[in-house]
Amino acid sequence: MQPEEVRAVLWCWLYIFAVLSSYYIMRPIRDQMGIAGGVNNLQWLFAGTLGSMILLNLPFAYLVKKLPRSRFIPLTYRFFAANILLFALALALAGPGQTIWIGRIFFVWISVYNLFVVSVFWQLNVDLFSPEQGKRLFGFVAAGATIGAIIGAAITASLARYVPPTPLLIGAAVLLEVAVFSVGRLARLSPALHRRPETDRREKAAERPIGGTVVAGVSHALGSPYLLNVGGFLLLYAITSTFVYFQQAEIVSHSFADRGAQTAFFATIDFSVNTLALVFQLFLTGRIVLSLGVPLALAILPALTMIGFGTLALAPTLAAIAVFQVARRAGDYAITRPTREVLFTVLPREDRYKTKGFIDTVVYRLGDQVGAWSVALLNGPASRGAAVVAIGVAALWLANGLWLGRRQRALEAALAPAAAGE
């Protein structure tokens, strides 16, 4: 870090720490509720998630169009915090039969929530930091997310057997207000991040509404080969993630009869994932991205995914799914996610918010849908055919990542003379 970057990075740490702690407190509760509603019903819950994501993108795009980032980001987080408190109240008052249906709605809602709150964080980051800063700092910034995830998962793993979900949900809502406070501090520090003549002009622009149209996120994503492939990268990632998720749900449902034990297992996986990811983010991610370059950094997770599904095809056991999930998700958090965010640093501001928001949420959940119904067509998550198909999808994903990395490098090189001229 450069001296002018330290305070901003620390506020980014607190911001994403609060967001991820909030989510990981709730994630094991979501996973247990998904199993309680029936593994065979999961594809319908994923369908509801996609529909909800499409509907929520329209009002969010309208806020981006009309309000500066210092206003639409806090509004987004406070909307979700109010939702969490409503779920806490509903679960506290519900009977056993009602809890199943509330759980299904909660599953859909939190599957929308987790993408939106994290996407908004990275939208702000790709707007604040340059491509060069992103390569150096995004892995380190993501360590704040991992620490938050570790704390959130540890809280739920420790308390899930002894306390009901309601107090955990209230704590998750409070953490979002910490995120809102951090956004305000980052807005004050952002002018100091760039020692270039255009900084004042950039910051004045940042505090104006972005404008454009509500559907710009969709039209730009479909009209640009680069953005179309960014969307393809996330789509293929989501398809393979859903294959893994369904296999995990199938294996865990047959391995544990007790709901508390299921929740504790999911929380333990989360804790292990984030502990491994943290080591990489603090000491290795920046070095890996700078030494390998964006193309090879993007290729690591698809290659790992091919190996993991090959193992599951041969031995679909609890130990195999646990190791695969830990390695895959840690690789995503530590290397793939920070590198993927660098792809957006070479884009105009409207695309950093609207198009990125559309890709991070709707395209991601579309991948969930494709994966969920593909598993059903392949005779369920227990079939070896699902693992074999996933290997082919991962191979296509690997080729896409290599192309994207090379294209990002070319766009960054084209931006450098323009920035120097300003």
Buried (B, 14 or more C-beta within 10 A) or exposed (E): EEEEBEBBBBBBBBBBBBBBBBBBBBBBBBBBBBBBBEBEEBBBBBBBBBBBBBEBBEEBBEBBBEBBBBBBBBEBBBBBBEBBBEBBEBBEEBEEEEBBEBBBBBBBBBBBBBBBBBBBBBBBBBBBBBBEBBBBBBBBBBBBBBBBBBBBBBBBBEBBEEEEBBEBBBBBBBBBBBBBBBBEBBBEBBBBBBEEEEBEEBBEEBEEBBEBBBEBBBBBBEEBEBBBBBBBBBBBBBBBBBBBBBBBBBBBBEEBEEBEBBBBBBBBBBBBBBBBBBBBBBEBBBEBBBEBBBBBBBBBBBBBBBEBBBBBBEEBEBEBBBBBBBBBBBBBBBBBBBBBBBBBBBBEBBBBBBBBBBBBBBBBBBBBBBBBBBBBEBEBBBBBBBBBBBBEBBBEBBEBBBBBBEBBBEBBEEBEEEEEEE
